[in-house]
Each structure stands twice: as C-alpha cells, then as structure tokens.
Amino acid sequence: MRPHVAAVYAYARMADDLADEGDVPVALRHERLDEWLDWLRACLEGGGTPSAVSRRGTVLDARTSAMAPAIFLALGSTIRECNLPPSLFEDLVSAFRQDITVHRYASWPALLDYCRRSANPVGRLVLRIAGRQDAALDDASDAVCTALQLTNFWQDLAVDWRRGRLYVPAEEHEAAGASLASLDREEWTNAWGLALTRCGERTRALFERGRTVADAVHGRLRWELRATWLGGMRILERLECGGYDVFRQRPSLRASDVPPIAWRALRWQR
C-alpha cells in the first residue's frame, strides 16, 4: 500500500500548495490548478505517460513543473492498479480551488460540503487502495475524515483568524451571540465558548459514527486508523477541557501522548 498512498499524497500535497501560495495572484493559482487537472487527465488517457502536457508551455513554477512527470507517472499506475475513481482526485482540487477565495462559511451544509471534497476523498482512496469498496464503510470513513478536519479547524481557529479565515459557520456563532470583534482582540468570550461547544458536539458525534472504519480493515492499516481516531479524539478532549480557548493555548499531541494512545489502541473494543 505504501507506494500507492505516497502517490496520492504527492498529488494532493502539491495541489494544495498550488492553491495556498498567498503571494501568487489569484488568477495564476487557478490557472495552475487547471494545469494540474490537465496532468491528471493526461496520465489517465495516456497510459501513465502524460508527455503531451510536459511538452507544452506551463504556468507551473519550476519546482512543480520538474516534479509533475514523476508524480503523475506514479499516480497513473496507482489509479489503474487500484481502480481508483478519478472523481475523488477532482474533488480534492475543487476544494483547494475553493480555499483561494472562500474564507468563511455561512452554514453547516456549506462547511460539510467543503469537507466532503477536501477531507473525505482521502479516506475513500485509502480504503480503495486497501481493496475495500463498501457503501457503509465509505460512510464511516467520511464521518471520521470530516471529524478530523473539523477538529483541526477548532484547534487552529486563532491561527486561521489571523490569516483572515474562519471555519465556524456563521449560523452557529451568530446563534450564540459571539462577536467577531472579540476575535480581533483575541478575547475569548462565553459566547464563543458556547458556539465551539456546539461545534465540538457535532464533531464528537461524527467521530463516534465513523469509529467502525477501524474495525473493518486488517493489518497495519487497522492499527493506524485506530491511532488516528484516538489522536483526533484526544485533541477534541483537550479543546473541551480548555473551553476551546485556543488564543490562550493551542492543544496538540506530544510525545507523552504516544503511550496512552497505544494502550487504548491495544484495548480497543469493537
């Protein structure tokens, strides 16, 4: 599995970098993502050698342009060997493209649709690489991937706000009476604590809904999924204990967390 996962990661990592180059004009970032999709289509249509794209003019930076042939040669082989749906790769790029211009979300459906395209495809691709294709398993994987991404949003709220981003849906913080001005002052209020508590409850429910994905696979992947689930829940628990005040302290996993996570993985109950 490792070479196939590495190929998927290289594709996603590079596409994310293309979208996240803040000093590059917005129009050029969109053009670079268009070209990234051209590479994807070429590697699927050309038997793994996207030479037609590599010979023409490019808008990619020199480093990405140099790496693209090897990335897509490996990715094309992985897609064919594991029968991976190209739509999942397109979904990832659509989410990265959205990141360029969308920095806030009005509602939960809008935010969850973003997670559907930015996080969930990764879990589904890993399952396909592991030889698993099952609707119920996909649903469990989607729940965990979305929960992990939401946890990261709550964990990085302070960092994201300083960069002009906010992933707490407006309908949630407005219902709690939370003021955006308090975030500018880096002042954590009871209203923001209430809004994030509600966000955390949704996130915990998604973790619980998706827990079974770690029981449906075998070998090393089973242990990795258990550890990933437990690590995400541990961050969420720390956020809860700190009242979600990430301006005061951003919770993270440390070396000291490894033994308890390993112990819980060993004592995991189906």
Buried (B, 14 or more C-beta within 10 A) or exposed (E): EEEBBBBBEBBBEBBBBBBEBEEBEEEBBBBBBEBBBBBBBBBBEBEBEBEEBBEEEBBBBEEBBEEBBEBBBBBBBBBEEBEBBEEBBBBBBBBBBBBBEEEBBEEEEBBBBBBBBBBBBBBBBBBBBBEBEEEEBBBBBBBBBBBBBBBBBBBBBBEBBEEEBBBBBBBBBBEBEBBEEBBEEEEBBEBBBBBBBBBBEBBBEBBBBBBBBBBBBEEEBBBBBBBBBBBBBBBBEBBBEBBBBBBEEBBEBEEEBEEEBBEBBEEBEE
